[in-house]
Amino acid sequence: RPTRRTSSRQGDSMDRHSCIGETVAQITGSEIQSSRPLTGGDVAASYCVTLADGRTVFAKTHADPPGQFFDTEARGLAWLSEANALPVPVVLGASDEPPLLVLEWIDEASTLPRDDAAFGTGLAQLHHAGAPCFGRTDRRTTGSRGLPNEPCDTWIDFYETQRLLPLIRLARDSDIYDDRQLAVFAAVASRLDVVGGPPEPPARLHGDLWAGNRIVDRFGTSWLIDPACHGGHREFDLAMMQLFGGFDDIIFRTYDQITPLADGWLDRIALHQLAPLLVHAIKFGGGYIAAALAAAQKYE
């Protein structure tokens, strides 16, 4: 997956889009002096915006978002912030028309030493802050596939009905697997009570915690961005972190010291990676198709 918040030579400056520029000015109380597009992600167009009053802000928009797209992200950032565990950018404003999210700018400096132990501690505290249910009480969908988040009492119910079964249907519609292969995924969904490990209360999840959604500032402090928040199994965030790499082992060791993980959690990494692998198989095809099937075959 691509890195985030790096300069790009492609795309238009935000100030060329008058409606969006005017909304940024209304949100921030200052006109745009200049803007430059940023690479990263596959959904939104992001910008580093310099304001006339000297401030720099982060802004992103979307050509055709689902309803409440940026408001849902803004709510997620606020929910993460309430845990007082890991820093997130302050939401300056969110708009549905035009679709826009404006955040405080974080000066990223990934070449400096990162405080990975502090990140592991903060992530443990974030998860421990908990959630009222598995899913979301507001029932809002998350992610580019608009996955459902209906409230569930157990992780087994949530992962089966709100993740695996909807993704199996999307995979069938995409025609990337034959019926025999789809049956493998369905078999895993029906065996979560056997392969899913001991019950746990709902954790407060980031929900899309790959390395690009963690930025490190010039002081070495880690910040969380671009969440797909919901109440879920804490092993899900940890598995997502290991799907594409970019996180040091000290993070997981520190996490386990703060809030010990259940026996066998390493054997369940692929189970939790199954949902994001299916998302990537549906969106991008290629090697993700075989990777998702291989993950499922470990648990059928």
C-alpha positions in Angstrom: 0.0 0.0 0.0 1.2 3.6 -0.7 2.7 5.9 1.9 0.7 8.8 3.2 1.2 12.6 3.2 4.1 12.9 0.7 4.3 15.6 -1.9 2.9 14.8 -5.3 3.3 16.5 -8.7 -0.1 15.1 -9.8 -3.5 16.7 -9.3 -4.8 20.2 -9.0 -4.2 22.6 -6.2 -7.1 23.0 -3.9 -7.4 26.7 -4.6 -8.4 25.9 -8.2 -11.7 24.4 -6.8 -13.5 27.5 -5.7 -16.3 25.8 -3.8 -13.9 23.7 -1.7 -11.5 26.6 -1.2 -14.4 28.7 0.1 -15.4 26.0 2.5 -11.9 25.7 3.8 -11.8 29.4 4.4 -15.1 29.3 6.2 -13.9 26.4 8.4 -10.6 28.0 9.3 -11.5 31.7 9.2 -8.7 32.4 6.8 -8.3 32.5 3.0 -6.1 29.9 1.3 -2.7 31.2 0.3 -1.5 28.1 -1.4 -2.0 24.3 -1.5 -0.2 21.3 -2.8 -1.6 17.8 -3.4 -0.4 14.8 -1.4 -0.1 11.2 -2.4 -1.4 8.3 -0.4 -4.6 6.4 -0.1 -6.9 5.2 -2.9 -10.1 7.1 -2.1 -9.7 10.7 -1.2 -7.6 13.6 -2.6 -5.5 15.2 0.1 -3.8 18.6 0.4 -1.4 20.5 2.5 -2.9 23.9 2.7 -1.1 27.1 3.7 -3.5 29.8 5.0 -3.2 33.5 4.7 -2.8 33.8 8.5 0.3 31.6 8.4 -1.2 28.4 9.6 -0.9 25.1 7.7 -3.8 22.6 7.7 -4.5 19.2 6.2 -7.6 18.9 4.0 -9.1 16.2 1.9 -12.0 15.8 -0.4 -13.7 13.0 -2.4 -15.2 13.0 -5.9 -18.2 10.9 -5.0 -18.3 9.9 -1.4 -21.1 7.9 0.3 -23.3 9.9 2.7 -21.7 11.3 5.8 -18.3 10.1 4.7 -16.1 12.7 6.3 -18.4 13.3 9.2 -18.0 9.6 10.1 -14.3 10.0 9.9 -14.4 13.1 12.1 -16.5 11.2 14.7 -14.0 8.4 14.6 -11.1 10.8 15.4 -13.1 12.3 18.2 -13.9 8.8 19.6 -10.2 7.9 19.5 -9.3 11.1 21.2 -11.7 10.5 24.0 -9.6 7.6 25.2 -6.7 9.9 25.9 -4.3 7.2 24.8 -2.8 8.2 21.5 -2.9 11.6 19.8 -5.0 12.3 16.8 -5.2 15.4 14.7 -7.8 18.0 15.9 -10.8 18.1 13.5 -11.2 21.7 12.4 -14.3 21.0 10.3 -16.1 18.5 8.2 -18.6 19.0 5.4 -20.9 16.8 3.3 -21.4 19.5 0.6 -18.8 20.0 -0.7 -17.3 16.7 0.7 -14.4 18.0 2.8 -12.5 17.3 6.0 -10.0 19.8 7.5 -7.6 18.8 10.2 -4.7 20.3 12.1 -1.4 19.7 10.3 1.1 17.3 11.9 4.8 17.8 10.8 5.9 14.3 9.9 9.5 13.3 10.4 9.8 9.6 9.9 13.6 9.6 9.7 13.9 10.5 13.4 13.8 7.9 16.1 10.2 6.7 16.9 9.0 6.0 20.4 7.7 2.6 19.6 7.3 1.5 23.3 5.1 4.5 23.9 3.0 3.6 20.9 2.6 0.1 22.2 1.5 1.4 25.5 -0.9 3.9 24.0 -2.5 1.3 21.7 -3.1 -1.0 24.7 -4.7 1.9 26.5 -6.8 2.8 23.5 -8.2 -0.7 23.2 -8.7 -1.0 26.9 -10.9 2.1 26.8 -13.5 -0.2 25.2 -16.7 0.3 23.2 -20.4 0.0 24.0 -20.8 -2.9 21.6 -19.2 -4.7 18.7 -19.9 -2.5 15.7 -21.2 1.0 16.1 -24.1 2.4 18.0 -24.8 4.9 15.2 -24.7 2.0 12.7 -22.6 3.9 10.2 -20.7 2.0 7.6 -16.9 2.3 7.4 -14.2 1.8 4.8 -14.2 2.0 1.0 -16.6 -1.0 0.7 -19.1 0.5 3.1 -19.0 -2.5 5.5 -21.9 -2.6 8.0 -21.4 -2.0 11.7 -24.7 -3.0 13.2 -24.4 -3.4 17.0 -23.6 -7.0 18.1 -23.2 -8.6 21.5 -20.3 -10.9 20.6 -17.3 -10.7 18.3 -18.3 -14.0 16.7 -21.6 -12.5 15.6 -20.0 -9.2 14.5 -17.1 -10.8 12.5 -19.5 -13.3 10.8 -22.4 -11.0 10.0 -20.8 -7.6 9.6 -17.5 -8.6 7.9 -17.1 -12.1 6.5 -20.6 -12.7 5.1 -20.9 -9.2 3.4 -17.4 -9.6 2.0 -18.2 -13.1 0.7 -21.2 -11.6 -1.1 -19.0 -8.9 -2.6 -16.4 -11.4 -3.7 -19.1 -13.5 -5.4 -20.4 -10.4 -7.2 -16.9 -9.6 -8.3 -16.5 -13.1 -9.7 -13.0 -13.5 -8.3 -13.6 -17.0 -6.7 -15.4 -20.1 -7.9 -18.1 -21.7 -5.7 -15.7 -24.2 -4.2 -13.4 -21.3 -3.1 -16.3 -19.3 -1.7 -17.3 -22.3 0.3 -14.0 -22.1 2.1 -14.7 -18.6 3.3 -18.2 -19.5 4.3 -16.8 -22.5 6.3 -14.5 -20.2 8.3 -17.4 -17.8 9.0 -19.4 -20.7 10.5 -16.5 -21.9 12.7 -15.5 -18.7 14.5 -16.7 -20.2 17.8 -14.0 -22.9 17.3 -11.1 -20.9 15.8 -11.7 -17.4 17.2 -10.1 -17.9 20.6 -11.6 -17.0 24.0 -14.4 -14.3 24.3 -13.2 -10.7 24.8 -15.1 -7.5 25.5 -15.3 -5.0 22.6 -12.2 -2.9 22.2 -12.0 0.6 20.9 -10.4 0.0 17.5 -8.8 2.3 14.9 -10.1 -0.2 12.3 -7.5 0.3 9.5 -4.2 0.4 11.3 -1.7 -0.1 8.6 1.6 1.8 8.8 0.4 4.6 6.5 -2.2 5.5 9.1 0.3 6.1 11.8 2.4 9.2 11.4 5.4 10.2 13.5 6.1 13.8 14.3 9.4 15.5 14.7 9.5 14.6 18.4 9.1 10.9 17.7 5.4 10.9 18.8 3.0 8.6 17.0 -0.3 10.0 15.7 -3.3 8.0 14.4 -5.1 9.2 11.2 -7.7 7.8 8.8 -9.7 5.6 11.1 -12.4 3.1 10.3 -13.5 3.1 14.0 -15.8 0.5 15.5 -16.0 -1.8 18.6 -14.2 -5.0 17.8 -11.6 -7.6 18.8 -8.3 -6.0 19.7 -6.4 -8.7 17.8 -7.9 -7.2 14.6 -5.8 -4.0 14.9 -2.7 -6.0 15.8 -3.2 -8.3 12.8 -3.8 -5.3 10.5 -0.5 -3.9 11.7 1.3 -7.1 10.6 -0.4 -7.4 7.3 1.8 -4.9 5.5 4.6 -4.5 8.0 6.1 -1.2 9.2 5.7 -1.8 13.0 8.6 -2.8 15.3 8.3 -5.9 17.5 8.8 -3.8 20.6 5.3 -2.4 20.0 3.7 -5.8 20.3 5.9 -6.8 23.3 5.1 -3.6 25.1 1.4 -4.0 24.3 1.4 -7.6 25.7 3.1 -6.4 28.9 0.4 -3.7 29.4 -2.6 -5.8 28.5 -1.6 -9.4 28.0 -3.0 -11.1 24.9 -4.9 -14.4 25.0 -3.0 -17.6 24.4 -2.7 -18.5 20.7 -3.2 -14.9 19.4 -0.3 -15.3 17.0 -2.1 -18.3 15.5 -5.2 -16.1 14.9 -3.4 -13.3 13.0 -4.4 -14.6 9.6 -8.0 -15.0 10.8 -8.3 -11.3 11.5 -6.4 -10.5 8.4 -9.0 -12.3 6.3 -11.4 -9.4 6.2 -8.8 -6.8 5.0 -7.4 -9.3 2.6 -10.8 -9.9 1.1 -11.3 -6.1 0.8 -8.1 -5.9 -1.1 -8.9 -8.9 -3.3 -12.2 -7.3 -4.3 -10.7 -3.9 -4.9 -7.3 -4.7 -6.5 -7.3 -8.4 -7.4 -3.8 -9.7 -8.2 -2.0 -11.5 -5.4 -4.6 -10.5 -2.8 -7.0 -13.1 -4.3 -4.7 -16.0 -3.5 -3.6 -14.5 -0.2 -7.1 -14.2 1.1 -7.9 -17.8 0.1 -4.7 -19.0 1.8 -5.6 -17.2 5.0 -9.1 -18.8 5.0 -7.7 -22.3 4.4 -5.9 -22.2 7.7 -9.2 -22.2 9.6 -11.7 -24.1 7.4 
